[in-house]
Amino acid sequence: MTKITIALAALASLAAVGASAQEVKLKQAPGVDAVEANCQACHTLAYIPMNSPFLNAAGWDAEVTKMIKAFGAPIDDGDAKAIADYLKKNYGT
C-alpha cells in the first residue's frame, strides 16, 4: 500500500467513527433536551448507552458531578438535576 492509500483509509475510518457517533439517538423522555444541549458540547452522546450497563442511579449522579466539578462542564444546577434524573430513569441499571 502506498502512503496515500494508507492515509485515505485512515481518514475514511475516522469519518465512519464520527458519523456513527453523531447518529446516536437517545431515548425521548423528560430531560433529553438538557442532555443533548449540555453533554454533547464536550463528548459524543454514544457514551451514555455505552456506559449504561455499568451505572446505577448513584453512578449517574457521580458522573454528572464529575463532569461539572472535575472537568469544568458549565452546567447549571437545574440542568444538572434534569440530566441526572434523565440518565437514572432511562439508562440506569
Biopython code that builds the backbone (N, CA, C, O; Angstrom):
import numpy as np
from Bio.PDB.StructureBuilder import StructureBuilder

atoms = [
    (1, "MET", "N", (0.841, -1.188, 0.000)),
    (1, "MET", "CA", (0.000, 0.000, 0.000)),
    (1, "MET", "C", (0.882, 1.246, 0.000)),
    (1, "MET", "O", (1.943, 1.279, 0.623)),
    (2, "THR", "N", (0.429, 2.237, -0.692)),
    (2, "THR", "CA", (1.173, 3.483, -0.711)),
    (2, "THR", "C", (0.789, 4.320, 0.498)),
    (2, "THR", "O", (-0.209, 4.057, 1.169)),
    (3, "LYS", "N", (1.602, 5.330, 0.757)),
    (3, "LYS", "CA", (1.304, 6.221, 1.881)),
    (3, "LYS", "C", (-0.036, 6.926, 1.680)),
    (3, "LYS", "O", (-0.771, 7.151, 2.642)),
    (4, "ILE", "N", (-0.348, 7.267, 0.458)),
    (4, "ILE", "CA", (-1.613, 7.941, 0.158)),
    (4, "ILE", "C", (-2.785, 6.996, 0.437)),
    (4, "ILE", "O", (-3.789, 7.413, 1.013)),
    (5, "THR", "N", (-2.667, 5.748, 0.041)),
    (5, "THR", "CA", (-3.733, 4.772, 0.284)),
    (5, "THR", "C", (-3.959, 4.587, 1.775)),
    (5, "THR", "O", (-5.099, 4.523, 2.235)),
    (6, "ILE", "N", (-2.869, 4.501, 2.527)),
    (6, "ILE", "CA", (-2.980, 4.340, 3.982)),
    (6, "ILE", "C", (-3.630, 5.570, 4.596)),
    (6, "ILE", "O", (-4.497, 5.446, 5.461)),
    (7, "ALA", "N", (-3.225, 6.748, 4.160)),
    (7, "ALA", "CA", (-3.802, 7.984, 4.688)),
    (7, "ALA", "C", (-5.292, 8.070, 4.377)),
    (7, "ALA", "O", (-6.087, 8.460, 5.232)),
    (8, "LEU", "N", (-5.670, 7.707, 3.153)),
    (8, "LEU", "CA", (-7.098, 7.741, 2.785)),
    (8, "LEU", "C", (-7.902, 6.726, 3.588)),
    (8, "LEU", "O", (-9.032, 7.005, 3.990)),
    (9, "ALA", "N", (-7.333, 5.565, 3.819)),
    (9, "ALA", "CA", (-8.016, 4.550, 4.625)),
    (9, "ALA", "C", (-8.199, 5.047, 6.051)),
    (9, "ALA", "O", (-9.256, 4.840, 6.648)),
    (10, "ALA", "N", (-7.193, 5.693, 6.597)),
    (10, "ALA", "CA", (-7.286, 6.229, 7.961)),
    (10, "ALA", "C", (-8.357, 7.310, 8.045)),
    (10, "ALA", "O", (-9.141, 7.340, 8.993)),
    (11, "LEU", "N", (-8.390, 8.191, 7.059)),
    (11, "LEU", "CA", (-9.414, 9.243, 7.047)),
    (11, "LEU", "C", (-10.818, 8.657, 6.918)),
    (11, "LEU", "O", (-11.747, 9.126, 7.576)),
    (12, "ALA", "N", (-10.974, 7.659, 6.093)),
    (12, "ALA", "CA", (-12.284, 7.017, 5.937)),
    (12, "ALA", "C", (-12.729, 6.380, 7.241)),
    (12, "ALA", "O", (-13.904, 6.452, 7.601)),
    (13, "SER", "N", (-11.798, 5.758, 7.951)),
    (13, "SER", "CA", (-12.133, 5.143, 9.241)),
    (13, "SER", "C", (-12.575, 6.189, 10.241)),
    (13, "SER", "O", (-13.561, 5.995, 10.952)),
    (14, "LEU", "N", (-11.851, 7.300, 10.302)),
    (14, "LEU", "CA", (-12.225, 8.372, 11.232)),
    (14, "LEU", "C", (-13.584, 8.959, 10.870)),
    (14, "LEU", "O", (-14.382, 9.260, 11.757)),
    (15, "ALA", "N", (-13.850, 9.120, 9.608)),
    (15, "ALA", "CA", (-15.145, 9.652, 9.175)),
    (15, "ALA", "C", (-16.270, 8.704, 9.558)),
    (15, "ALA", "O", (-17.336, 9.148, 9.984)),
    (16, "ALA", "N", (-16.046, 7.415, 9.413)),
    (16, "ALA", "CA", (-17.070, 6.430, 9.775)),
    (16, "ALA", "C", (-17.345, 6.448, 11.263)),
    (16, "ALA", "O", (-18.500, 6.367, 11.679)),
    (17, "VAL", "N", (-16.301, 6.553, 12.072)),
    (17, "VAL", "CA", (-16.479, 6.618, 13.526)),
    (17, "VAL", "C", (-17.233, 7.882, 13.893)),
    (17, "VAL", "O", (-18.161, 7.840, 14.700)),
    (18, "GLY", "N", (-16.844, 9.005, 13.308)),
    (18, "GLY", "CA", (-17.519, 10.265, 13.594)),
    (18, "GLY", "C", (-18.976, 10.241, 13.187)),
    (18, "GLY", "O", (-19.831, 10.754, 13.908)),
    (19, "ALA", "N", (-19.269, 9.653, 12.044)),
    (19, "ALA", "CA", (-20.653, 9.587, 11.572)),
    (19, "ALA", "C", (-21.489, 8.712, 12.487)),
    (19, "ALA", "O", (-22.622, 9.065, 12.813)),
    (20, "SER", "N", (-20.952, 7.581, 12.906)),
    (20, "SER", "CA", (-21.741, 6.708, 13.773)),
    (20, "SER", "C", (-21.957, 7.336, 15.140)),
    (20, "SER", "O", (-23.004, 7.127, 15.754)),
    (21, "ALA", "N", (-20.988, 8.100, 15.627)),
    (21, "ALA", "CA", (-21.141, 8.752, 16.925)),
    (21, "ALA", "C", (-22.221, 9.826, 16.862)),
    (21, "ALA", "O", (-22.946, 10.032, 17.835)),
    (22, "GLN", "N", (-22.332, 10.512, 15.724)),
    (22, "GLN", "CA", (-23.322, 11.566, 15.583)),
    (22, "GLN", "C", (-24.732, 11.024, 15.425)),
    (22, "GLN", "O", (-25.694, 11.764, 15.627)),
    (23, "GLU", "N", (-24.881, 9.770, 15.075)),
    (23, "GLU", "CA", (-26.186, 9.195, 14.818)),
    (23, "GLU", "C", (-26.849, 8.606, 16.059)),
    (23, "GLU", "O", (-27.909, 7.988, 15.953)),
    (24, "VAL", "N", (-26.255, 8.782, 17.210)),
    (24, "VAL", "CA", (-26.827, 8.244, 18.442)),
    (24, "VAL", "C", (-28.151, 8.941, 18.719)),
    (24, "VAL", "O", (-28.229, 10.169, 18.759)),
    (25, "LYS", "N", (-29.171, 8.149, 18.906)),
    (25, "LYS", "CA", (-30.492, 8.674, 19.245)),
    (25, "LYS", "C", (-30.804, 8.251, 20.667)),
    (25, "LYS", "O", (-30.957, 7.061, 20.945)),
    (26, "LEU", "N", (-30.899, 9.205, 21.558)),
    (26, "LEU", "CA", (-31.223, 8.904, 22.945)),
    (26, "LEU", "C", (-32.715, 8.682, 23.096)),
    (26, "LEU", "O", (-33.516, 9.128, 22.274)),
    (27, "LYS", "N", (-33.068, 7.990, 24.154)),
    (27, "LYS", "CA", (-34.488, 7.766, 24.455)),
    (27, "LYS", "C", (-35.166, 9.115, 24.662)),
    (27, "LYS", "O", (-34.654, 9.984, 25.367)),
    (28, "GLN", "N", (-36.320, 9.269, 24.039)),
    (28, "GLN", "CA", (-37.064, 10.515, 24.169)),
    (28, "GLN", "C", (-37.868, 10.486, 25.465)),
    (28, "GLN", "O", (-38.821, 9.720, 25.608)),
    (29, "ALA", "N", (-37.467, 11.327, 26.392)),
    (29, "ALA", "CA", (-38.103, 11.397, 27.697)),
    (29, "ALA", "C", (-37.759, 12.754, 28.308)),
    (29, "ALA", "O", (-36.850, 13.433, 27.830)),
    (30, "PRO", "N", (-38.475, 13.155, 29.356)),
    (30, "PRO", "CA", (-38.140, 14.426, 30.003)),
    (30, "PRO", "C", (-36.662, 14.479, 30.396)),
    (30, "PRO", "O", (-36.143, 13.557, 31.025)),
    (31, "GLY", "N", (-35.998, 15.565, 30.019)),
    (31, "GLY", "CA", (-34.596, 15.766, 30.336)),
    (31, "GLY", "C", (-33.662, 15.530, 29.169)),
    (31, "GLY", "O", (-32.501, 15.938, 29.213)),
    (32, "VAL", "N", (-34.153, 14.866, 28.108)),
    (32, "VAL", "CA", (-33.278, 14.583, 26.966)),
    (32, "VAL", "C", (-32.754, 15.879, 26.347)),
    (32, "VAL", "O", (-31.625, 15.913, 25.857)),
    (33, "ASP", "N", (-33.550, 16.932, 26.363)),
    (33, "ASP", "CA", (-33.098, 18.205, 25.797)),
    (33, "ASP", "C", (-31.921, 18.774, 26.583)),
    (33, "ASP", "O", (-30.999, 19.333, 25.988)),
    (34, "ALA", "N", (-31.936, 18.643, 27.898)),
    (34, "ALA", "CA", (-30.818, 19.117, 28.727)),
    (34, "ALA", "C", (-29.565, 18.294, 28.460)),
    (34, "ALA", "O", (-28.461, 18.837, 28.424)),
    (35, "VAL", "N", (-29.729, 16.987, 28.272)),
    (35, "VAL", "CA", (-28.597, 16.117, 27.958)),
    (35, "VAL", "C", (-27.994, 16.520, 26.617)),
    (35, "VAL", "O", (-26.783, 16.714, 26.511)),
    (36, "GLU", "N", (-28.834, 16.645, 25.596)),
    (36, "GLU", "CA", (-28.337, 16.987, 24.267)),
    (36, "GLU", "C", (-27.695, 18.372, 24.245)),
    (36, "GLU", "O", (-26.685, 18.574, 23.572)),
    (37, "ALA", "N", (-28.265, 19.316, 24.965)),
    (37, "ALA", "CA", (-27.748, 20.685, 24.960)),
    (37, "ALA", "C", (-26.426, 20.816, 25.719)),
    (37, "ALA", "O", (-25.598, 21.658, 25.371)),
    (38, "ASN", "N", (-26.223, 20.003, 26.740)),
    (38, "ASN", "CA", (-25.043, 20.152, 27.584)),
    (38, "ASN", "C", (-23.957, 19.115, 27.338)),
    (38, "ASN", "O", (-22.780, 19.467, 27.252)),
    (39, "CYS", "N", (-24.318, 17.876, 27.228)),
    (39, "CYS", "CA", (-23.321, 16.801, 27.214)),
    (39, "CYS", "C", (-22.545, 16.720, 25.910)),
    (39, "CYS", "O", (-21.328, 16.536, 25.924)),
    (40, "GLN", "N", (-23.233, 16.854, 24.788)),
    (40, "GLN", "CA", (-22.534, 16.696, 23.518)),
    (40, "GLN", "C", (-21.668, 17.897, 23.161)),
    (40, "GLN", "O", (-20.995, 17.884, 22.130)),
    (41, "ALA", "N", (-21.674, 18.926, 23.986)),
    (41, "ALA", "CA", (-20.748, 20.036, 23.770)),
    (41, "ALA", "C", (-19.303, 19.582, 23.984)),
    (41, "ALA", "O", (-18.374, 20.161, 23.421)),
    (42, "CYS", "N", (-19.122, 18.538, 24.804)),
    (42, "CYS", "CA", (-17.766, 18.062, 25.120)),
    (42, "CYS", "C", (-17.461, 16.654, 24.614)),
    (42, "CYS", "O", (-16.303, 16.332, 24.349)),
    (43, "HIS", "N", (-18.472, 15.825, 24.480)),
    (43, "HIS", "CA", (-18.222, 14.445, 24.046)),
    (43, "HIS", "C", (-19.441, 13.897, 23.329)),
    (43, "HIS", "O", (-20.527, 14.475, 23.376)),
    (44, "THR", "N", (-19.240, 12.776, 22.669)),
    (44, "THR", "CA", (-20.328, 12.133, 21.951)),
    (44, "THR", "C", (-21.387, 11.606, 22.916)),
    (44, "THR", "O", (-21.082, 11.193, 24.035)),
    (45, "LEU", "N", (-22.612, 11.629, 22.467)),
    (45, "LEU", "CA", (-23.695, 11.065, 23.271)),
    (45, "LEU", "C", (-23.642, 9.540, 23.302)),
    (45, "LEU", "O", (-24.361, 8.910, 24.078)),
    (46, "ALA", "N", (-22.803, 8.951, 22.473)),
    (46, "ALA", "CA", (-22.652, 7.489, 22.460)),
    (46, "ALA", "C", (-22.146, 6.967, 23.795)),
    (46, "ALA", "O", (-22.350, 5.796, 24.116)),
    (47, "TYR", "N", (-21.486, 7.820, 24.581)),
    (47, "TYR", "CA", (-21.006, 7.394, 25.900)),
    (47, "TYR", "C", (-22.159, 6.985, 26.818)),
    (47, "TYR", "O", (-21.976, 6.151, 27.705)),
    (48, "ILE", "N", (-23.320, 7.553, 26.618)),
    (48, "ILE", "CA", (-24.445, 7.262, 27.511)),
    (48, "ILE", "C", (-24.890, 5.808, 27.383)),
    (48, "ILE", "O", (-24.868, 5.088, 28.381)),
    (49, "PRO", "N", (-25.290, 5.345, 26.203)),
    (49, "PRO", "CA", (-25.671, 3.924, 26.128)),
    (49, "PRO", "C", (-24.491, 2.981, 26.360)),
    (49, "PRO", "O", (-24.686, 1.868, 26.848)),
    (50, "MET", "N", (-23.261, 3.407, 26.016)),
    (50, "MET", "CA", (-22.094, 2.547, 26.246)),
    (50, "MET", "C", (-21.862, 2.306, 27.736)),
    (50, "MET", "O", (-21.468, 1.209, 28.132)),
    (51, "ASN", "N", (-22.103, 3.320, 28.559)),
    (51, "ASN", "CA", (-21.858, 3.207, 29.994)),
    (51, "ASN", "C", (-23.070, 2.719, 30.780)),
    (51, "ASN", "O", (-22.934, 2.350, 31.946)),
    (52, "SER", "N", (-24.236, 2.710, 30.176)),
    (52, "SER", "CA", (-25.454, 2.365, 30.902)),
    (52, "SER", "C", (-25.451, 0.985, 31.549)),
    (52, "SER", "O", (-26.070, 0.828, 32.602)),
    (53, "PRO", "N", (-24.786, -0.032, 30.979)),
    (53, "PRO", "CA", (-24.783, -1.330, 31.672)),
    (53, "PRO", "C", (-24.005, -1.313, 32.989)),
    (53, "PRO", "O", (-24.130, -2.236, 33.793)),
    (54, "PHE", "N", (-23.209, -0.277, 33.211)),
    (54, "PHE", "CA", (-22.329, -0.243, 34.369)),
    (54, "PHE", "C", (-22.754, 0.734, 35.449)),
    (54, "PHE", "O", (-22.232, 0.677, 36.562)),
    (55, "LEU", "N", (-23.693, 1.634, 35.151)),
    (55, "LEU", "CA", (-24.014, 2.699, 36.095)),
    (55, "LEU", "C", (-25.432, 2.585, 36.638)),
    (55, "LEU", "O", (-26.400, 2.480, 35.884)),
    (56, "ASN", "N", (-25.529, 2.609, 37.949)),
    (56, "ASN", "CA", (-26.828, 2.681, 38.608)),
    (56, "ASN", "C", (-27.112, 4.153, 38.909)),
    (56, "ASN", "O", (-26.383, 5.026, 38.439)),
    (57, "ALA", "N", (-28.141, 4.436, 39.671)),
    (57, "ALA", "CA", (-28.525, 5.819, 39.963)),
    (57, "ALA", "C", (-27.376, 6.596, 40.611)),
    (57, "ALA", "O", (-27.086, 7.723, 40.210)),
    (58, "ALA", "N", (-26.729, 6.003, 41.603)),
    (58, "ALA", "CA", (-25.614, 6.680, 42.275)),
    (58, "ALA", "C", (-24.455, 6.912, 41.302)),
    (58, "ALA", "O", (-23.771, 7.933, 41.375)),
    (59, "GLY", "N", (-24.246, 5.971, 40.405)),
    (59, "GLY", "CA", (-23.187, 6.113, 39.412)),
    (59, "GLY", "C", (-23.433, 7.265, 38.456)),
    (59, "GLY", "O", (-22.510, 8.009, 38.122)),
    (60, "TRP", "N", (-24.689, 7.418, 38.009)),
    (60, "TRP", "CA", (-25.007, 8.534, 37.124)),
    (60, "TRP", "C", (-24.891, 9.858, 37.857)),
    (60, "TRP", "O", (-24.407, 10.838, 37.292)),
    (61, "ASP", "N", (-25.330, 9.900, 39.113)),
    (61, "ASP", "CA", (-25.150, 11.133, 39.899)),
    (61, "ASP", "C", (-23.674, 11.499, 39.982)),
    (61, "ASP", "O", (-23.304, 12.663, 39.825)),
    (62, "ALA", "N", (-22.835, 10.497, 40.229)),
    (62, "ALA", "CA", (-21.397, 10.731, 40.329)),
    (62, "ALA", "C", (-20.814, 11.205, 39.000)),
    (62, "ALA", "O", (-19.939, 12.071, 38.976)),
    (63, "GLU", "N", (-21.299, 10.636, 37.892)),
    (63, "GLU", "CA", (-20.800, 11.044, 36.569)),
    (63, "GLU", "C", (-21.135, 12.504, 36.283)),
    (63, "GLU", "O", (-20.284, 13.255, 35.807)),
    (64, "VAL", "N", (-22.362, 12.906, 36.569)),
    (64, "VAL", "CA", (-22.760, 14.293, 36.324)),
    (64, "VAL", "C", (-21.936, 15.226, 37.207)),
    (64, "VAL", "O", (-21.459, 16.261, 36.740)),
    (65, "THR", "N", (-21.769, 14.869, 38.468)),
    (65, "THR", "CA", (-20.957, 15.679, 39.383)),
    (65, "THR", "C", (-19.517, 15.769, 38.894)),
    (65, "THR", "O", (-18.917, 16.844, 38.932)),
    (66, "LYS", "N", (-18.957, 14.652, 38.435)),
    (66, "LYS", "CA", (-17.586, 14.632, 37.924)),
    (66, "LYS", "C", (-17.431, 15.556, 36.727)),
    (66, "LYS", "O", (-16.450, 16.293, 36.628)),
    (67, "MET", "N", (-18.403, 15.518, 35.818)),
    (67, "MET", "CA", (-18.307, 16.358, 34.631)),
    (67, "MET", "C", (-18.273, 17.845, 35.007)),
    (67, "MET", "O", (-17.572, 18.636, 34.376)),
    (68, "ILE", "N", (-19.020, 18.204, 36.020)),
    (68, "ILE", "CA", (-19.085, 19.605, 36.447)),
    (68, "ILE", "C", (-17.868, 19.987, 37.287)),
    (68, "ILE", "O", (-17.188, 20.969, 36.989)),
    (69, "LYS", "N", (-17.598, 19.216, 38.325)),
    (69, "LYS", "CA", (-16.557, 19.596, 39.287)),
    (69, "LYS", "C", (-15.142, 19.265, 38.814)),
    (69, "LYS", "O", (-14.237, 20.083, 38.981)),
    (70, "ALA", "N", (-14.934, 18.100, 38.235)),
    (70, "ALA", "CA", (-13.583, 17.705, 37.820)),
    (70, "ALA", "C", (-13.223, 18.228, 36.431)),
    (70, "ALA", "O", (-12.091, 18.649, 36.190)),
    (71, "PHE", "N", (-14.202, 18.198, 35.516)),
    (71, "PHE", "CA", (-13.907, 18.579, 34.138)),
    (71, "PHE", "C", (-14.374, 19.988, 33.785)),
    (71, "PHE", "O", (-14.093, 20.472, 32.689)),
    (72, "GLY", "N", (-15.083, 20.650, 34.696)),
    (72, "GLY", "CA", (-15.485, 22.033, 34.482)),
    (72, "GLY", "C", (-16.611, 22.260, 33.507)),
    (72, "GLY", "O", (-16.709, 23.336, 32.916)),
    (73, "ALA", "N", (-17.470, 21.262, 33.323)),
    (73, "ALA", "CA", (-18.614, 21.448, 32.426)),
    (73, "ALA", "C", (-19.496, 22.575, 32.956)),
    (73, "ALA", "O", (-19.895, 22.556, 34.121)),
    (74, "PRO", "N", (-19.800, 23.549, 32.113)),
    (74, "PRO", "CA", (-20.608, 24.693, 32.554)),
    (74, "PRO", "C", (-22.104, 24.374, 32.549)),
    (74, "PRO", "O", (-22.855, 24.861, 31.704)),
    (75, "ILE", "N", (-22.517, 23.553, 33.504)),
    (75, "ILE", "CA", (-23.914, 23.110, 33.590)),
    (75, "ILE", "C", (-24.511, 23.684, 34.862)),
    (75, "ILE", "O", (-23.969, 23.494, 35.951)),
    (76, "ASP", "N", (-25.632, 24.390, 34.724)),
    (76, "ASP", "CA", (-26.255, 24.970, 35.916)),
    (76, "ASP", "C", (-26.970, 23.888, 36.721)),
    (76, "ASP", "O", (-27.192, 22.779, 36.235)),
    (77, "ASP", "N", (-27.324, 24.228, 37.955)),
    (77, "ASP", "CA", (-27.910, 23.242, 38.869)),
    (77, "ASP", "C", (-29.198, 22.622, 38.345)),
    (77, "ASP", "O", (-29.428, 21.425, 38.522)),
    (78, "GLY", "N", (-30.041, 23.429, 37.700)),
    (78, "GLY", "CA", (-31.299, 22.905, 37.169)),
    (78, "GLY", "C", (-31.076, 21.883, 36.066)),
    (78, "GLY", "O", (-31.718, 20.833, 36.042)),
    (79, "ASP", "N", (-30.160, 22.199, 35.152)),
    (79, "ASP", "CA", (-29.848, 21.244, 34.087)),
    (79, "ASP", "C", (-29.155, 20.011, 34.640)),
    (79, "ASP", "O", (-29.411, 18.898, 34.179)),
    (80, "ALA", "N", (-28.281, 20.193, 35.621)),
    (80, "ALA", "CA", (-27.580, 19.043, 36.212)),
    (80, "ALA", "C", (-28.579, 18.064, 36.808)),
    (80, "ALA", "O", (-28.434, 16.853, 36.648)),
    (81, "LYS", "N", (-29.589, 18.578, 37.493)),
    (81, "LYS", "CA", (-30.612, 17.702, 38.078)),
    (81, "LYS", "C", (-31.412, 17.011, 36.967)),
    (81, "LYS", "O", (-31.682, 15.813, 37.045)),
    (82, "ALA", "N", (-31.787, 17.769, 35.941)),
    (82, "ALA", "CA", (-32.552, 17.185, 34.828)),
    (82, "ALA", "C", (-31.739, 16.106, 34.119)),
    (82, "ALA", "O", (-32.281, 15.063, 33.753)),
    (83, "ILE", "N", (-30.453, 16.346, 33.924)),
    (83, "ILE", "CA", (-29.580, 15.368, 33.265)),
    (83, "ILE", "C", (-29.460, 14.109, 34.104)),
    (83, "ILE", "O", (-29.632, 13.001, 33.596)),
    (84, "ALA", "N", (-29.164, 14.276, 35.389)),
    (84, "ALA", "CA", (-29.009, 13.115, 36.270)),
    (84, "ALA", "C", (-30.312, 12.318, 36.352)),
    (84, "ALA", "O", (-30.291, 11.089, 36.291)),
    (85, "ASP", "N", (-31.430, 13.002, 36.486)),
    (85, "ASP", "CA", (-32.724, 12.303, 36.552)),
    (85, "ASP", "C", (-32.994, 11.535, 35.263)),
    (85, "ASP", "O", (-33.433, 10.386, 35.303)),
    (86, "TYR", "N", (-32.735, 12.163, 34.127)),
    (86, "TYR", "CA", (-32.942, 11.508, 32.837)),
    (86, "TYR", "C", (-32.078, 10.255, 32.725)),
    (86, "TYR", "O", (-32.571, 9.190, 32.354)),
    (87, "LEU", "N", (-30.799, 10.380, 33.044)),
    (87, "LEU", "CA", (-29.880, 9.249, 32.927)),
    (87, "LEU", "C", (-30.277, 8.106, 33.855)),
    (87, "LEU", "O", (-30.227, 6.940, 33.464)),
    (88, "LYS", "N", (-30.668, 8.435, 35.072)),
    (88, "LYS", "CA", (-31.053, 7.394, 36.051)),
    (88, "LYS", "C", (-32.314, 6.667, 35.603)),
    (88, "LYS", "O", (-32.400, 5.445, 35.725)),
    (89, "LYS", "N", (-33.283, 7.397, 35.092)),
    (89, "LYS", "CA", (-34.555, 6.786, 34.710)),
    (89, "LYS", "C", (-34.479, 6.003, 33.401)),
    (89, "LYS", "O", (-35.196, 5.019, 33.219)),
    (90, "ASN", "N", (-33.609, 6.444, 32.490)),
    (90, "ASN", "CA", (-33.582, 5.868, 31.157)),
    (90, "ASN", "C", (-32.378, 4.994, 30.834)),
    (90, "ASN", "O", (-32.418, 4.194, 29.899)),
    (91, "TYR", "N", (-31.303, 5.147, 31.612)),
    (91, "TYR", "CA", (-30.087, 4.397, 31.318)),
    (91, "TYR", "C", (-29.442, 3.778, 32.548)),
    (91, "TYR", "O", (-28.294, 3.341, 32.480)),
    (92, "GLY", "N", (-30.143, 3.731, 33.654)),
    (92, "GLY", "CA", (-29.579, 3.138, 34.857)),
    (92, "GLY", "C", (-29.780, 1.636, 34.894)),
    (92, "GLY", "O", (-30.672, 1.089, 34.246)),
    (93, "THR", "N", (-28.922, 0.984, 35.672)),
    (93, "THR", "CA", (-29.052, -0.482, 35.796)),
    (93, "THR", "C", (-30.073, -0.837, 36.857)),
    (93, "THR", "O", (-30.320, -2.017, 37.105)),
]
sb = StructureBuilder()
sb.init_structure("model")
sb.init_model(0)
sb.init_chain("A")
sb.init_seg("    ")
for serial, (resi, resn, name, xyz) in enumerate(atoms, 1):
    if name == "N":
        sb.init_residue(resn, " ", resi, " ")
    sb.init_atom(name, np.array(xyz, "f"), 0.0, 1.0, " ", f" {name:<3s}", serial, name[0])
structure = sb.get_structure()
